[in-house]
Amino acid sequence: MAGTTGDKALVGKISHYFTSIGVAVIDLDAPLNVGDLIKIEGATTDLLQTVESMQIEHKQVMAGRKGDSVGMKVKDRVRDGDNVYKIVK
């Protein structure tokens, strides 16, 4: 876990990536909040970023709960099935 100083906890998986707008859909298995530091990992994905905003059904939200599908802008390409981890400090 290069560049992080804490443990990571699985919060969900990428279910879709919209290439043209750089938005990922994350199916949450645990709560996620705006401001959380996340790491997205997959076979060819390794991305670390802060959650700057999230949407559920095109509405801005500050938090997502287990069972929610949230949309979020990501800095780089991610792939369906990639794991999303919250970095726990």
HELIX and SHEET records of a PDB file:
SHEET    1   A 6 ASP A  46  THR A  50  0                                        
SHEET    2   A 6 LEU A  37  GLU A  41 -1                                        
SHEET    3   A 6 ASN A  83  VAL A  88 -1                                        
SHEET    4   A 6 ASP A   7  PHE A  18 -1                                        
SHEET    5   A 6 VAL A  23  LEU A  28 -1                                        
SHEET    6   A 6 SER A  69  LYS A  73 -1                                        
SHEET    1   B 2 LEU A  32  ASN A  33  0                                        
SHEET    2   B 2 ALA A  63  GLY A  64 -1                                        
SHEET    1   C 2 MET A  54  ILE A  56  0                                        
SHEET    2   C 2 LYS A  59  VAL A  61 -1                                        
END                                                                             
